[in-house]
Amino acid sequence: MSQSVDKPKIRVDIVHLAVSIKRKKILDDISLSFVSPNIYGIVGPNGTGKSVFLKALLGFIRLASGSVKINDVQIDPRRDFPVSVGAIIEHPGFINDMNGHDNLLALGQIRSDLTDADVHAVMVKVGLPDDKKPVSDYSLGMIQRLGIAQAIMEDQQLIVLDEPTNALDREGIAFLTKLLKELRDQGKLVLIASHDLLWLQTLADQTFELTHGQLHKIEDVMQA
Ligand SMILES: Nc1ncnc2c1ncn2[C@@H]1O[C@H](COP(=O)(O)OP(=O)(O)OP(=O)(O)O)[C@@H](O)[C@H]1O
């Protein structure tokens, strides 16, 4: 576990979480806590429920039973999150006719007073040209980078990423790995679902495998 900050500032407490979709049990009695500053990885084959788990944590899916608290506040989709959250769940959605900069600015001004200079800085940070090109002309990897920019541009404290390496090339994955470690070292809590255990083991402080509706700790053989 990372030791850079003594006291956790962000925590997610999951107690007896269960989710069923169309009568099929997807998550079954999961209890665990995630605390900052750490990166947690969730790995598992296609269709095991990684995305459902992340959505349940953020209140996007109705729980069959159990609870999720972020910093001791029960998640409620009708209320603001108790901490700022940056998330990529499924495909990042942007307005196709607008360029990347204007998309981020529009989203950033919903919750905060993000400036052009802030947006420029985050575009540079994620390796995107800050130009007039509309998002409709972006490659999939560029859209993924723009999604990552959106998830970090407001200094979000809890970062939740579903398959963030999708469509990224080798250089993009290396950049993302470095970025996520930096965010962790700044004291943030990062949760990542990925099918790529080898990649998760290069950056996660703790990795879990989701099988049969439950999360099992994978002991990090690289640190053993
Ligand atoms: N809206 C939905 N309607 C019906 N079934 C759903 C829905 N969302 C998820 N499921 C089902 O829940 C299960 C878990 O899906 P989920 O997307 O969480 O898997 P995953 O582990 O993220 O998979 P992948 O690696 O392919 O993204 C799957 O069987 C899926 O078909």
The ligand as a Gaussian input file, in Angstrom:
#p B3LYP/6-31G(d) Opt

LIG

0 1
 N      -28.377000      -2.967000     -18.748000
 C      -28.200000      -4.286000     -18.693000
 N      -29.185000      -5.120000     -19.074000
 C      -29.029000      -6.464000     -19.014000
 N      -27.900000      -7.057000     -18.599000
 C      -26.890000      -6.282000     -18.226000
 C      -26.972000      -4.854000     -18.261000
 N      -25.791000      -4.340000     -17.811000
 C      -25.015000      -5.405000     -17.536000
 N      -25.668000      -6.560000     -17.774000
 C      -25.132000      -7.914000     -17.571000
 O      -24.398000      -7.938000     -16.359000
 C      -23.244000      -8.751000     -16.497000
 C      -22.019000      -7.951000     -16.114000
 O      -21.802000      -6.929000     -17.081000
 P      -20.593000      -5.922000     -16.989000
 O      -20.742000      -4.958000     -18.129000
 O      -20.495000      -5.363000     -15.635000
 O      -19.347000      -6.888000     -17.229000
 P      -17.814000      -6.513000     -17.326000
 O      -17.110000      -7.387000     -16.353000
 O      -17.621000      -5.048000     -17.173000
 O      -17.488000      -6.982000     -18.784000
 P      -16.540000      -6.385000     -19.923000
 O      -15.141000      -6.779000     -19.541000
 O      -17.012000      -7.093000     -21.147000
 O      -16.738000      -4.904000     -19.972000
 C      -23.235000      -9.263000     -17.930000
 O      -23.789000     -10.548000     -17.929000
 C      -24.137000      -8.301000     -18.652000
 O      -24.765000      -8.927000     -19.731000

